[in-house]
Amino acid sequence: MLGGRIKNVLVESKDIASQLLKSLGNSSERITFVPLREIDTNNCVNKEHIAHIDRLTEGGAKLAIDLIDYDPKFEKAMMFFFGNTFVCDTTEIALRVIKYKP
C-alpha cells in the first residue's frame, strides 16, 4: 500500500532530518525523511474524484485514510502517506479505480 514510501521516516522538521542524515554518515541504505511541518497535502485526491470513484465502484473502494485511526496531530502525515490510496473490495473494483481518469 505504501509502495516506495515504506522507507520514509516522519520527523518534526527539516532541522531534525538534517541532524539525522549527518548522524547516519554514508549509510548505503536509502531512507527518506519527511518533515511534518513541510508536508503539502494539496496533491491528494480531491472530493469530486472520491465521489466519482464511490459511484463508479458502488461503494466498493474506500480511501485508506478513512479506514485507519490516528492521532489528529498527524493528519498531514496520514494524508501524505494514505491520501491517494484506495482499498478495494475486489480485483474487479480495483481495476475500475485504476482505469478511472479524472
C-alpha positions in Angstrom: 0.0 0.0 0.0 2.8 2.4 0.8 5.0 1.4 -2.1 8.1 3.5 -2.3 7.1 5.4 0.9 7.6 2.3 3.1 11.1 3.6 4.0 10.1 7.1 4.7 10.7 8.3 8.2 8.4 11.1 9.7 10.3 13.8 11.6 9.1 17.0 13.0 11.2 19.4 11.0 13.9 19.9 8.3 16.5 20.6 11.1 15.8 17.2 12.7 16.0 15.5 9.3 19.4 17.2 8.6 20.7 16.1 12.0 19.7 12.5 11.4 21.3 12.5 7.9 24.6 13.7 9.4 24.5 11.1 12.1 23.9 8.3 9.6 27.0 9.2 7.7 27.5 7.3 4.4 24.8 4.7 5.0 24.2 2.6 2.0 20.5 2.2 2.8 18.1 4.6 1.2 16.0 6.5 3.7 13.7 9.5 3.1 13.0 11.8 5.9 9.6 13.6 5.7 9.4 16.7 7.8 5.9 17.0 9.2 6.0 20.8 9.1 6.8 20.7 5.4 4.1 18.3 4.2 1.9 19.6 1.4 -1.5 17.7 1.1 -2.7 19.6 -2.0 -1.9 16.7 -4.3 -4.3 14.3 -2.5 -7.4 13.0 -4.3 -10.0 15.7 -4.4 -13.5 15.3 -3.1 -15.1 15.3 -6.6 -12.9 12.4 -7.7 -13.6 10.5 -4.5 -17.3 10.9 -5.0 -17.0 9.8 -8.7 -15.0 6.7 -7.7 -17.6 5.9 -5.0 -20.3 6.0 -7.6 -18.2 4.1 -10.1 -17.5 1.3 -7.6 -20.8 1.4 -5.8 -19.0 1.9 -2.6 -16.5 -0.9 -3.1 -13.5 1.4 -2.9 -12.6 3.5 0.1 -9.7 5.8 0.8 -7.2 4.1 3.1 -7.0 7.1 5.3 -10.7 6.7 6.1 -10.1 3.1 7.3 -7.4 3.8 9.9 -7.3 5.5 13.3 -4.6 8.1 14.0 -3.9 11.0 16.3 -5.2 14.2 14.7 -1.8 15.9 15.1 -0.5 13.5 12.4 -3.3 14.3 9.9 -1.0 15.9 7.4 1.3 12.9 7.5 -1.6 10.4 7.2 -2.9 12.4 4.2 0.6 12.3 2.7 1.0 8.6 3.1 -2.6 7.3 2.6 -4.5 10.2 1.0 -4.2 8.8 -2.6 -4.5 5.1 -1.8 -7.8 3.2 -2.3 -8.6 -0.1 -0.6 -10.9 -2.1 -2.9 -13.3 -4.9 -2.1 -12.4 -7.0 -5.2 -9.8 -7.1 -8.0 -12.6 -6.1 -10.4 -13.3 -2.9 -8.4 -9.6 -2.2 -8.2 -9.3 -2.3 -12.0 -12.2 0.2 -12.3 -10.3 2.5 -10.0 -7.1 2.1 -11.9 -8.8 2.8 -15.2 -10.6 5.9 -13.9 -9.2 9.1 -15.5 -10.2 12.4 -13.8 
